[in-house]
Amino acid sequence: MSFGLFVLFILLLFVIYLVRHNGWLGSKAGHPYPPICKGLPLIGSALEFGKNPLKFLQACRQRYGDVFTVLLPGRRMTFIFAPAQELRQSFFNGSPSLISFTAGVEPFTCRIFGMSKKDFSLAHRSLLTALRSELGAKHIPQLAQKLINQYLLSFRTVWGKESEGDAYHLLTKTLSDASLRVIFGDEFANASPSLFKDFVDFDDWFELAATPMLPHFLLRPFVTSRKRLLETISQNWKYAKNAPIYKLTEAYGNDGNVPSLLLTALWATWSNASSASFWTLIHILADEKVKVKVLAEVEQTCPLLLSSKTELSVEWIFSHLPFTAYCVSETLRLCASVVDIRKVLEPMQFREFTIRKGDYLCISPAASHRETTVFPKSEDFVPDRFQKLGTHPNALFDKDLFTFGGGFYKCPGQLFAMVEIVLLTALVFYLYDVQLVDPIPKMKESQAVGIKRPSCSCRIYYLWKRRLAGMEVI
Ligand code: HEM
């Protein structure tokens, strides 16, 4: 082949690549591909998306409409915006032969937690079923009782009687200690004292480490903390034999991958619920009227909540602490993940567009939760909006709220998460006088996945306000 022909051949390949990659041709069926927000050569929109994903997506939507594709290094992400019911139908309940949750989260399960692709997709359904049953309504009374005992212990050992402290640290530590003991068991928790610290380091680097094509050797703190976490879990998971999490390892059945599986479960248990409990407390503290309503409710309910005679069923908790639960739901509306993700397995139709095989199909819970037609004054914290509707605080997540995902793969920890945050919030307000010391921090703008973290610290002042049997040390 002459040199000229060779150059022509390369140019032809390049043009074919550009046409396919950028969707300049319509699909075979004649339906157009969605418009593309191209960004810069090679890195696409990585910089803008990475800086403030929500703002970037809202700007794209204004420019391109309800369906558009964003190019990121190694990833094409097609976003769809629509009323809740339409999104539930097309995204959460779409045909499994067309879109896949498992393939969508593989960049996390495999690249971050180190699970093998094959094992994960084979075992995924049974894992989900096992966890859903272990954390289901039937077990809540027992789990809730243990949570309360652990919270009371943390008030003695972590909070103390009176102090000023960083609210994020206080709530994260309290909730994490309690949920670890409840889900992984006391023996496992006692054997793993370094787990919390290593997890904080790991979680700080989580999102960067999920970036495709970014080599992990550049992220030394991430690699070190993950190694330590996996070592701790490998050595100690035998102690979790009597805990709910053990059912998961039985469903998985492959010893070699169990530590990675349990690290995934630990991340799911800790990461989102901790931030959610922080924002719930901070939002209530920042609004005097809301705080007064919460205080009235907890004064009435907490004596019963702390009585050993009460069976803490799901219905009991939500019917005795409805307003506190609406505060949690409203917090989860405001702080929801910017992106939820699936992978397109075969070309699929959404409205007039064809979405390509291989694209990540995405919705934005954070953007949907800010639709002013559904949520007037959408940036404000207004728990009354849900109370007026009368929808059960937990059932809101089957209607207009997407914080826990949806369809078959909906978060299996939803009920447990709601219960643990409601109980912690109620007890903090019942047992302490709490005040904000710092202004409310902004949410971390650059975070795309999971409940938003605060962008800076926020101190609270708290003072123990009552006598309680068994709490003499305080
Ligand atoms: C406020 C707290 C929480 C939030 C906002 C949250 C949110 C989510 C979301 C959005 C998903 C993906 C669902 C989808 O895309 O359809 C998910 C999956 C998951 N969540 Fe949660 N979650 C929370 C708490 C928990 C807790 C406490 C646990 C366990 C104790 C848990 C366990 C899991 C697991 C294991 C999965 C993966 C399911 C799978 O692989 O199919 N989550 N969660």
Residues whose N, C-alpha, C, O or C-beta is under 5 A from the ligand:
A	BS01	HEM	L128 A268 T269 N272 A273 A276 D340 F402 T403 F404 G405 G406 Y409 K410 C411 P412 G413 A417
